[in-house]
């Protein structure tokens, strides 16, 4: 009986691929590493630092520095190639916890001016500011340009009877009117660089009058929504955004803004603000110290070759385009009141570090890059 033997042989041959050579299954391709085309979607991806050429020990050292006793750090996020390679929060805080910008908000306001210039709503930042501030027409402020305001060289002084520039925040009320009602003390764009919150508040009126929108709507439509950022911008009692400060967002969302500038104003396939504006805004306009220069509402560190937005109590965004690197540090934040309209009942407070060196903090990471 040969029939069972033949059947068994056929089964054996079939299980071996019919007796021919089998095609081996190709190995799974290695996943591509994040690069300059990598952007976060609704959430951020995290990645091993070492795989991106950054020693994990350097990332850990930066986090340890930020969270040392007395530094009052609420959150730090370190972004390389569009992904998170380091992140830590204080006890009781997490990636969903709101932080605030303080004067980092100035860099956001500057960006809105750049977008308005890109789109032709502002013809040029070298226009007289009175073009967009009607109450200044026919006054002694005709020589003040938008550029002069962005450089902190408007030549304007403090409001009458004020001894500190922080009075604009303390006094509350109609803060745009407060900022407008000041008189020149020096010639604009001379070497008299004076850092004034009340100068930055003028940008609120310029954006409103140039675009026909309030700053909150304009920022949502032209900036925040483009980069997936959720943010609340504080206003005065008249609804004018406080363009010198006070944007509430998570540390991760502040990193989105940093990544936008690390990538030359581009987000995915969308040019949110022109690369020409990014270059112009973050170039040195006024040299102050060896490690601190000022651009157009941005700070520049020529020694370590990076630029950054700086907020009180070290609410900073450090940006290194050459490394595709963004580092965000926020301080412990508390808010009083139930509204983001600045009144006697609604205000914010942060805890600053007892000691801090920007150079030490960021160098832990940059020195760890292979």
C-alpha positions in Angstrom: 0.0 0.0 0.0 1.9 3.0 -1.3 -0.9 5.5 -1.1 -0.5 6.6 2.5 3.2 7.0 2.0 2.6 9.3 -1.0 0.1 11.4 0.9 2.5 11.8 3.9 5.3 12.8 1.5 3.1 15.5 -0.1 2.1 16.9 3.3 5.8 17.0 4.2 6.7 18.8 1.0 3.9 21.3 1.4 4.9 22.2 4.9 8.4 22.9 3.6 7.2 25.3 0.9 6.7 22.7 -1.8 10.4 21.6 -1.6 11.6 25.0 -2.9 13.7 27.5 -0.9 11.6 29.6 1.4 11.7 33.5 1.4 12.9 34.7 4.8 10.7 37.4 6.5 12.5 40.7 6.3 13.5 42.3 9.6 11.4 45.1 10.9 13.0 48.5 9.9 14.4 50.5 12.7 12.0 53.4 13.6 13.3 56.7 12.2 14.8 59.0 14.8 13.1 62.4 15.4 14.6 65.2 13.4 14.0 68.8 12.3 10.7 67.7 10.6 9.3 66.2 13.8 6.6 68.3 15.6 4.3 67.4 18.4 0.7 66.7 17.6 -1.9 67.1 20.3 0.6 65.6 22.7 4.4 65.4 22.9 6.5 62.3 22.2 9.3 61.5 24.6 12.6 59.9 23.6 15.8 58.6 25.1 18.3 61.5 25.1 21.3 59.3 24.3 19.7 58.1 21.0 19.6 61.8 20.0 23.2 62.4 20.8 22.7 63.9 24.3 24.2 62.3 27.3 21.5 61.5 29.8 23.8 62.6 32.6 23.7 66.1 31.3 20.0 66.2 31.1 19.7 64.8 34.7 22.2 67.4 35.9 20.2 70.3 34.4 17.0 68.9 36.1 18.8 68.4 39.4 20.1 72.0 39.2 16.7 73.4 38.5 15.0 71.5 41.4 17.7 72.0 44.0 16.4 73.3 47.3 15.4 76.9 47.2 15.2 77.1 43.4 11.4 77.1 43.5 11.1 75.5 40.1 7.6 74.3 39.2 8.4 72.7 35.8 11.2 72.1 33.3 10.9 70.6 29.8 13.8 69.9 27.5 13.1 69.5 23.8 15.5 68.0 21.2 14.5 67.4 17.6 10.9 68.1 18.4 10.5 65.5 21.2 10.9 65.6 25.0 14.2 64.3 26.3 13.9 65.7 29.8 11.0 66.7 32.0 10.3 67.2 35.7 7.8 68.9 37.9 7.6 70.0 41.6 5.6 68.0 44.0 1.9 68.6 43.4 2.5 69.8 39.8 2.5 67.9 36.5 2.4 68.4 32.7 -1.2 69.8 33.0 -0.3 72.4 35.6 -0.5 76.0 34.5 2.6 78.3 34.7 2.8 81.9 33.8 5.1 83.9 31.5 5.6 87.2 33.2 7.8 89.1 30.7 8.2 86.1 28.4 4.8 87.5 27.2 6.8 90.3 25.5 8.3 87.9 23.0 4.8 86.6 22.2 3.6 90.2 21.6 6.6 90.9 19.4 5.7 87.8 17.3 2.2 89.1 16.8 3.7 92.4 15.5 5.9 90.3 13.1 2.9 88.4 11.8 1.0 91.6 11.3 3.9 93.0 9.3 4.2 89.8 7.3 0.5 90.1 6.4 0.7 93.8 5.6 -1.5 95.0 8.5 1.5 96.8 9.6 3.4 98.3 6.7 6.7 98.4 8.5 8.0 98.5 12.1 9.8 101.6 11.1 6.4 103.3 10.8 5.7 106.0 13.4 3.8 104.3 16.2 1.2 107.1 15.9 0.0 105.5 12.7 -1.6 102.8 14.9 -2.1 104.9 18.0 -4.5 107.6 17.1 -4.3 109.5 20.4 -0.7 110.2 19.6 -1.3 112.0 16.3 -0.3 115.6 16.5 1.6 115.2 19.8 5.3 115.2 20.7 5.5 111.4 20.2 5.7 111.5 16.3 9.3 110.4 16.2 8.6 107.1 18.1 8.6 104.1 15.8 7.3 100.6 16.5 10.9 99.5 16.2 11.9 101.9 18.9 9.3 100.4 21.2 10.4 96.9 20.5 14.0 97.8 21.2 13.1 99.5 24.5 14.4 102.8 23.1 11.2 104.8 22.8 12.6 107.7 24.8 9.4 107.7 26.9 9.6 108.0 30.7 7.5 106.6 33.5 4.0 107.8 34.1 3.8 110.9 36.3 4.4 110.3 40.0 5.6 106.7 39.4 9.0 105.6 40.7 8.9 102.0 39.4 7.9 100.6 36.1 6.1 97.7 37.8 3.5 100.3 38.9 1.6 99.6 35.6 0.8 96.1 36.9 0.2 97.2 40.5 -2.1 100.1 39.6 -4.4 98.1 37.3 -7.2 100.0 35.6 -7.0 100.9 31.9 -3.4 99.9 31.4 -3.2 100.9 27.7 -4.3 104.5 28.6 -1.7 104.5 31.3 1.0 103.5 28.8 -0.1 106.0 26.2 -0.2 108.9 28.7 3.6 109.4 29.0 5.9 112.0 27.7 9.3 111.7 25.9 12.4 112.3 27.9 15.1 111.5 25.3 15.3 111.1 21.6 14.0 107.7 20.4 16.6 105.0 19.4 19.5 106.8 21.0 21.8 104.8 23.4 19.3 105.3 26.2 18.0 101.8 26.6 15.4 101.6 29.3 13.4 98.4 30.0 9.8 99.5 30.4 6.7 97.4 30.8 4.6 100.4 29.8 6.4 100.5 26.5 5.4 96.9 25.8 1.8 97.7 26.7 1.7 100.0 23.7 1.9 96.9 21.5 -1.6 96.0 22.6 -3.0 99.1 21.1 -0.9 98.8 18.0 -2.0 95.2 17.3 -5.7 96.1 18.0 -5.7 99.1 15.6 -3.6 97.5 12.9 -5.5 94.3 12.7 -9.0 95.3 13.8 -9.0 92.5 16.4 -8.3 92.4 20.0 -5.0 90.7 20.9 -6.7 87.6 22.4 -8.5 86.8 19.2 -5.6 87.7 17.0 -3.2 85.5 19.0 -5.6 82.6 19.0 -6.1 82.7 15.3 -2.7 83.6 14.1 -0.4 81.9 16.7 -1.7 79.7 19.4 -4.0 77.6 17.2 -1.3 77.2 14.6 1.1 75.5 17.0 -1.4 73.6 19.1 -0.9 75.8 22.2 -3.6 76.5 24.7 -3.1 79.8 26.5 -4.9 82.5 28.4 -3.6 86.1 28.1 -4.5 88.4 31.0 -6.2 91.7 30.2 -6.8 95.0 31.8 -10.3 96.1 32.8 -10.9 97.5 29.3 -10.1 94.1 27.6 -6.6 95.1 26.4 -4.2 92.2 26.6 -1.2 92.8 28.9 1.3 92.6 26.2 4.2 93.1 28.6 3.4 89.9 30.6 1.0 87.4 31.9 0.2 84.5 29.6 -0.9 81.3 31.4 -0.1 78.0 29.8 1.6 74.7 30.7 5.3 74.4 30.5 4.9 72.0 27.6 2.9 74.6 25.7 5.5 77.3 26.3 7.9 74.8 24.7 5.8 74.8 21.5 6.4 78.5 21.2 10.1 77.9 21.7 10.2 75.2 19.1 8.5 77.5 16.6 11.4 79.9 16.9 14.0 77.1 16.9 12.5 76.1 13.5 12.6 79.6 12.0 8.9 80.4 12.5 7.7 77.2 10.8 5.3 74.7 12.2 5.0 71.5 10.1 4.2 72.8 6.6 2.9 76.2 7.9 5.1 79.3 8.1 3.4 80.9 11.1 5.8 83.9 11.2 8.4 84.6 8.5 11.9 83.4 9.0 13.0 86.9 8.2 11.1 88.2 11.2 12.6 85.5 13.5 16.1 86.5 12.4 15.3 90.2 12.8 13.6 89.8 16.2 16.3 87.7 17.7 19.4 89.6 16.4 21.2 92.0 18.7 19.8 95.5 18.4 21.3 96.9 21.6 24.5 95.4 23.2 24.2 95.6 27.0 26.7 93.1 28.5 29.0 90.4 27.2 26.3 87.8 27.9 23.2 89.9 27.4 22.0 91.8 24.4 18.5 92.9 23.4 16.7 92.3 20.1 13.0 93.1 19.4 11.5 92.0 22.7 13.9 89.0 22.8 17.1 88.6 24.8 20.3 87.3 23.1 23.3 85.6 24.7 26.2 86.2 22.3 28.7 84.2 24.5 26.8 81.0 24.5 25.1 81.6 21.1 21.4 81.3 22.0 18.4 83.6 22.4 15.7 83.5 24.9 12.5 85.0 26.2 12.9 86.1 29.8 10.2 86.4 32.5 10.5 87.6 36.1 11.5 84.8 38.5 13.2 82.9 35.6 10.1 82.0 33.6 12.4 81.6 30.6 12.4 79.9 27.2 16.0 79.2 26.0 16.4 78.5 22.3 19.4 77.0 20.5 18.5 76.6 16.8 21.9 75.2 16.0 21.1 72.2 18.2 17.3 72.1 17.5 17.1 72.5 21.3 14.5 74.2 23.5 14.6 74.4 27.3 11.8 75.8 29.3 11.9 76.6 33.0 8.9 77.9 35.0 8.7 79.0 38.6 6.2 78.0 41.2 2.9 79.8 40.4 -0.2 80.7 42.3 -3.2 82.7 41.1 -5.6 84.7 43.2 -9.2 85.4 42.1 -11.5 83.8 39.6 -10.8 85.9 36.5 -7.9 86.8 34.3 -8.9 90.4 34.2 -6.3 92.2 36.3 -8.1 93.9 39.2 -7.5 94.3 42.9 -9.1 90.8 43.3 -7.4 89.0 40.5 -3.6 88.8 40.4 -0.7 86.3 40.1 2.4 85.5 42.0 5.5 83.4 41.4 8.3 82.2 43.7 11.7 83.0 42.3 14.9 81.0 42.8 17.2 82.0 45.7 20.1 81.6 43.3 20.3 81.0 39.6 22.7 81.0 36.6 21.3 80.7 33.2 24.8 79.7 31.9 25.2 76.9 34.4 21.7 75.6 33.8 21.7 75.4 30.0 25.4 74.4 29.8 24.6 71.1 31.5 22.6 70.2 28.4 24.6 71.8 25.7 27.9 70.3 27.0 26.2 66.9 26.9 25.5 67.1 23.2 27.9 64.8 21.2 
